[in-house]
Every structure is written in structure tokens, then in C-alpha cells.
Amino acid sequence: MGSLADLILAGMAGGLAVFSLLAVPLLFWLHRLSVQMQAQSKEVEHMRRTMDQITRVMMEVRHER
């Protein structure tokens, strides 16, 4: 029969193993989410610039009439 210290150490080692098994996929998922959000941010910025250009052209046409 193990001592209380051995049981505590075994519990801590098991907890660390479970944490590491969960942490790696979580970090990978967070990284993928970050990459997707960066790409989406670039798309939104591109759309905003396009809309600005369309608005400018429409304003110029309107002033020329």
C-alpha cells in the first residue's frame, strides 16, 4: 500500500497527463480560430474599401448630373 504522498503524486501526474491531452488540441483549435479571424478581417477590410470606391464613383456621377 502506498503512502499518502505517493497517492498525491500519482494524482498530480494523472491530472497533468489529462491536462496535456486536452491543452494541445485546445491550443491548436485556438490557433486555427486566430488564423480564420485574421483572414476574415482582411476580407471585411477589402469589402469596406470596395464599398468606399463604389460610393465615391456614385457621388461623382451624381455631382456630374
Residue frames as a rotation matrix with the C-alpha (Angstrom) as fourth column:
MET 1
0.581 0.814 0.000 0.00
0.814 -0.581 0.000 0.00
0.000 0.000 -1.000 0.00
GLY 2
-0.221 -0.702 0.677 1.37
0.677 -0.610 -0.411 3.41
0.701 0.368 0.611 -0.97
SER 3
-0.578 -0.043 -0.815 1.72
0.711 -0.517 -0.477 6.37
-0.401 -0.855 0.329 1.27
LEU 4
0.486 0.802 -0.346 -0.45
0.572 -0.592 -0.568 9.43
-0.661 0.079 -0.747 1.06
ALA 5
0.042 -0.571 -0.820 2.38
-0.423 -0.754 0.503 11.33
-0.905 0.326 -0.273 -0.64
ASP 6
-0.871 -0.356 0.338 2.62
0.097 0.551 0.829 8.64
-0.481 0.755 -0.446 -3.34
LEU 7
-0.129 0.918 0.374 -1.13
0.923 0.249 -0.293 8.84
-0.362 0.308 -0.880 -3.93
ILE 8
0.545 0.294 -0.785 -0.99
0.144 -0.955 -0.258 12.62
-0.826 0.027 -0.563 -4.18
LEU 9
-0.392 -0.782 -0.485 1.93
-0.462 -0.288 0.838 12.47
-0.796 0.552 -0.249 -6.62
ALA 10
-0.790 0.165 0.591 0.14
0.507 0.717 0.479 9.85
-0.344 0.678 -0.650 -8.73
GLY 11
0.281 0.958 -0.060 -2.99
0.809 -0.270 -0.522 12.00
-0.517 0.098 -0.851 -8.77
MET 12
0.347 -0.232 -0.909 -1.00
-0.245 -0.958 0.151 15.05
-0.905 0.170 -0.389 -9.79
ALA 13
-0.754 -0.657 -0.004 0.76
-0.219 0.245 0.944 13.11
-0.620 0.713 -0.329 -12.56
GLY 14
-0.470 0.670 0.575 -2.58
0.830 0.556 0.031 11.80
-0.299 0.492 -0.817 -13.83
GLY 15
0.522 0.673 -0.523 -4.07
0.494 -0.739 -0.459 15.28
-0.695 -0.019 -0.718 -13.72
LEU 16
-0.076 -0.656 -0.751 -1.11
-0.443 -0.652 0.615 16.67
-0.893 0.380 -0.241 -15.63
ALA 17
-0.864 -0.218 0.454 -1.44
0.239 0.616 0.751 13.93
-0.444 0.757 -0.480 -18.26
VAL 18
0.023 0.953 0.301 -5.15
0.942 0.081 -0.326 14.69
-0.335 0.291 -0.896 -18.74
PHE 19
0.507 0.125 -0.853 -4.42
0.082 -0.992 -0.096 18.42
-0.858 -0.021 -0.513 -18.89
SER 20
-0.495 -0.773 -0.397 -1.73
-0.380 -0.218 0.899 17.95
-0.781 0.596 -0.186 -21.53
LEU 21
-0.707 0.306 0.637 -4.06
0.638 0.665 0.388 15.75
-0.305 0.681 -0.665 -23.60
LEU 22
0.390 0.921 -0.001 -6.69
0.861 -0.365 -0.354 18.50
-0.326 0.137 -0.935 -23.53
ALA 23
0.330 -0.294 -0.897 -4.37
0.043 -0.945 0.326 21.50
-0.943 -0.146 -0.299 -23.81
VAL 24
-0.711 -0.691 0.132 -2.70
0.142 0.042 0.989 20.53
-0.689 0.722 0.068 -27.09
PRO 25
-0.405 0.609 0.682 -5.94
0.907 0.173 0.384 20.24
0.116 0.774 -0.622 -29.12
LEU 26
0.582 0.638 -0.504 -7.26
0.714 -0.698 -0.060 23.40
-0.390 -0.325 -0.861 -27.45
LEU 27
-0.020 -0.677 -0.736 -4.15
-0.028 -0.735 0.677 25.38
-0.999 0.034 -0.004 -28.41
PHE 28
-0.843 -0.252 0.475 -4.32
0.420 0.243 0.874 24.02
-0.336 0.937 -0.099 -31.97
TRP 29
0.024 0.950 0.311 -8.02
0.998 -0.041 0.051 24.98
0.061 0.310 -0.949 -32.19
LEU 30
0.559 0.140 -0.817 -7.28
0.400 -0.909 0.118 28.48
-0.727 -0.393 -0.564 -30.86
HIS 31
-0.511 -0.811 -0.287 -4.51
0.029 -0.350 0.936 28.90
-0.859 0.470 0.202 -33.43
ARG 32
-0.690 0.325 0.647 -6.85
0.724 0.295 0.623 27.84
0.011 0.898 -0.439 -36.28
LEU 33
0.411 0.887 -0.212 -9.52
0.896 -0.436 -0.087 30.21
-0.169 -0.155 -0.973 -34.99
SER 34
0.207 -0.434 -0.877 -7.00
0.149 -0.872 0.467 33.06
-0.967 -0.227 -0.116 -34.91
VAL 35
-0.829 -0.533 0.170 -5.90
0.206 -0.008 0.979 32.36
-0.520 0.846 0.116 -38.49
GLN 36
-0.315 0.801 0.508 -9.53
0.937 0.177 0.302 32.25
0.152 0.571 -0.807 -39.65
MET 37
0.564 0.547 -0.619 -10.33
0.677 -0.736 -0.034 35.53
-0.474 -0.400 -0.785 -37.90
GLN 38
-0.271 -0.730 -0.628 -7.31
0.028 -0.658 0.753 37.21
-0.962 0.186 0.198 -39.49
ALA 39
-0.874 -0.014 0.485 -8.44
0.472 0.207 0.857 36.05
-0.113 0.978 -0.174 -42.94
GLN 40
0.099 0.990 0.096 -11.99
0.991 -0.107 0.080 37.21
0.090 0.087 -0.992 -42.25
SER 41
0.336 -0.050 -0.941 -10.70
0.411 -0.891 0.194 40.58
-0.848 -0.451 -0.279 -41.08
LYS 42
-0.733 -0.653 -0.193 -8.80
0.062 -0.346 0.936 41.00
-0.678 0.674 0.294 -44.35
GLU 43
-0.603 0.590 0.536 -11.93
0.775 0.276 0.568 40.12
0.188 0.758 -0.624 -46.32
VAL 44
0.415 0.794 -0.445 -14.01
0.873 -0.485 -0.051 42.65
-0.256 -0.368 -0.894 -44.39
GLU 45
-0.040 -0.525 -0.850 -11.37
0.133 -0.846 0.516 45.35
-0.990 -0.092 0.104 -44.95
HIS 46
-0.917 -0.279 0.284 -11.34
0.283 0.042 0.958 44.55
-0.280 0.959 0.041 -48.68
MET 47
-0.173 0.940 0.293 -15.14
0.958 0.092 0.271 44.78
0.228 0.327 -0.917 -48.81
ARG 48
0.411 0.302 -0.860 -15.07
0.618 -0.786 0.020 48.11
-0.670 -0.540 -0.510 -46.94
ARG 49
-0.501 -0.681 -0.534 -12.56
-0.002 -0.616 0.787 49.57
-0.865 0.396 0.308 -49.41
THR 50
-0.820 0.269 0.505 -14.61
0.568 0.277 0.775 48.30
0.068 0.923 -0.380 -52.35
MET 51
0.219 0.965 -0.143 -17.77
0.976 -0.217 0.030 49.88
-0.002 -0.146 -0.989 -50.91
ASP 52
0.140 -0.260 -0.955 -15.87
0.308 -0.906 0.292 53.15
-0.941 -0.335 -0.047 -50.37
GLN 53
-0.859 -0.509 -0.057 -14.77
0.077 -0.239 0.968 53.15
-0.507 0.827 0.244 -54.01
ILE 54
-0.482 0.768 0.421 -18.30
0.835 0.257 0.486 52.40
0.265 0.586 -0.766 -55.23
THR 55
0.391 0.637 -0.665 -19.65
0.817 -0.573 -0.068 55.21
-0.424 -0.516 -0.744 -53.06
ARG 56
-0.293 -0.592 -0.751 -17.07
0.102 -0.800 0.591 57.66
-0.951 0.096 0.295 -54.45
VAL 57
-0.947 -0.049 0.317 -17.96
0.313 0.077 0.947 56.76
-0.071 0.996 -0.057 -58.04
MET 58
-0.102 0.991 0.090 -21.67
0.970 0.079 0.229 57.14
0.219 0.111 -0.969 -57.33
MET 59
0.325 0.161 -0.932 -21.09
0.557 -0.829 0.051 60.54
-0.764 -0.536 -0.359 -55.69
GLU 60
-0.678 -0.633 -0.374 -19.02
0.034 -0.535 0.844 61.69
-0.734 0.560 0.384 -58.69
VAL 61
-0.756 0.477 0.449 -21.73
0.604 0.243 0.759 60.59
0.252 0.845 -0.472 -61.11
ARG 62
0.218 0.897 -0.384 -24.36
0.972 -0.234 0.006 62.33
-0.085 -0.375 -0.923 -59.03
HIS 63
0.091 -0.246 -0.965 -22.39
0.305 -0.916 0.262 65.59
-0.948 -0.318 -0.008 -58.97
GLU 64
-0.883 -0.465 0.064 -21.81
0.175 -0.198 0.965 65.47
-0.436 0.863 0.256 -62.72
ARG 65
-0.360 0.825 0.436 -25.55
0.923 0.247 0.295 65.46
0.135 0.509 -0.850 -63.45
